Amino acid sequence: MTRTENPSPLQDLQLMLAHLIQQFGLKQIIIVLIKEALKPAPRRPDATQVLSDHLRQDVGLPPKFPATQHWWDKPF
């Protein structure tokens, strides 16, 4: 049988973190981690922007763009 090593993801993380601390210093790593933790989550795009005017009307939303008036639509 073949033995395959299956290292733990936690060990990989610890090794990577130790390498980063050695390269940049503990203080710098802590500052970056705190900044990333406090950064607001990215806003999700508005799902209604991709709907056609017909679907927007079905769910009770106004059309994206008002209907354009053509010269043949105007009363005489």
N, C-alpha and C positions, 0 to 999 in steps of 0.2 A: 504494500500500500504506500501511497505517496503522502507524506506529511506536508501540509501547507500551513504556513504561519498566517495567523489571522490576528494582526495586532489590534489592540483596542483603540477605538477612536479617541478615547480619553488620553491615552498615552501619546498619540500623534499630536493632540492639542497641547499637551504639556511640553512636548519637545519643541513645537513651533513657538509657543509662548516663551519658553526659556531662550530660544534663539533670538526672538525679537527683543527681549529684555537685555540680552547680552549686547545686541547691536545698537539699540537706541537708548537704553536706560529705563529703569523702573518708573521714574517720575514721568517721563514722556509717554510711556505706554498707559499709565493710569490716567493722564490728562486726556489722551485720545479716547480711551474707553468711556470716560465720563461724558465727553462731548458727544460721542455716538449714542450713548444711552439717553441723553437729554434732547437729542435732535427730534423734532416732530416727525411723525410718520408722513410719507408722501401722500398727497391727496389723490383719491381715486377720481378718474375722469367721470364727468357727468354722463350717466347712461342715456339720458334723454336726448343728447346731442346727436346720436347715431340713428334715432328713429325718423322714419319718413313722416311727412305731415299727416298722412292718412292714419298711421299708428298713433301719432300724438293726439289726433282728434279722438281716436277710440278710447284713450285713457284719460281724456278730459283736459289735455294741454292745448294751448294755443299753437298755431303754426309757427315754424321758425321764422319764416319771412312772410309778411303780408302779401296777399295776392296782388300781382301787378295789374294796373289798369292799362288796357290796350285801347287804341283809338276806336276799335269796333265795339268795345264794351260800353262806350259812353252814349248816353241818350242824345237824340238830335234835338 
